[in-house]
Amino acid sequence: ATLGYVEENIRLGKACQQDLGFFRNPYVGRSFIAPSQEHRDLKVRCKFNPMTHVCEGRVIVLLDDSIVRGTTAKQLIGLVLQAG
């Protein structure tokens, strides 16, 4: 989905580039199976770390294809907003 979005924007003459804005910690397990919402939120914050130099001062389009409960998407949006 990301590549298609970027390609279509470029085709339409809009400046657009793809970059990875998060470092994903491979040692944190799946967040959607944690027993409580607080545990899920904590796992997401530990699992994904925004790269400020990538996010700062840019318009961000965030694509998430793994929505189960929506916990990750909500947390990622908050992390991107905090990163700039």
N, C-alpha and C positions, 0 to 999 in steps of 0.2 A: 504494500500500500504506500509506503514511504517513497519508493522509487517512482511510482506512478504519479504521485502528487508533485514531486520535484520536476519530473519530465514535463508534465502538463503546464506547470507554471513557467518553465523555461520556454516551452512552445508558445505560450501566450505573451512572451516578452517580459515577464516579471522576474526580478532577481530572486533566486532561491537556491539554497544549498542544503545538503544533508550533512549532519554531523551527529556524533554521539554526545549527548549532554549528561549522561550518567555513567558512573563507574558502578558496576554490579558486583557486589561481594559474593563470590562463589561459595563461601562457607556458611551462609545463612540459608536455612531450608525454606521450604514452601510456606508462604505466609497465610494462605487461605485455609490451612488446616489447623491453625492455632486455636486453642480452646475458647478464648474470649476476644472481644474486639480490642481491648487494650493490648493483648499479646500480639494480635495481628498488626496493629498500628506500630508497635515497637519493632517488630520484625521488618516491616517495610522501611522504616527509618534507618535501620542498621544495614539493610540489604542494598539500598540505592543511595549513592552519594552524588549530588550534582556537581558537575565541573563548572565552577563559576566563570572561568575564562571563556567557556563556550556559550553560556547562557546570558552573560551580562550585556545589557544594552541591545538585545535582539528581540525580534518578534519570534515567538516559539510556537510551533505546531507540534503537538504531542499526540502520537498514535500509540494506542495500547490495544493489542489483539488478544489479551489474556484476561478479560474481565470475568470474574466469578462472583465476587461480592461487591466489587467496586472499591474495596479498601485501598488497593494499590494505586488506582487511578487518582483517587482523592488525595492521597499522600504525595504522589508524584507532582501533581499540580501545585500543592503547597510548597514542596521543595524547590520547584522551578521558580516560583514567585519569590521565595526567600533568596535564591541565588542571583536574582537580578533580572 
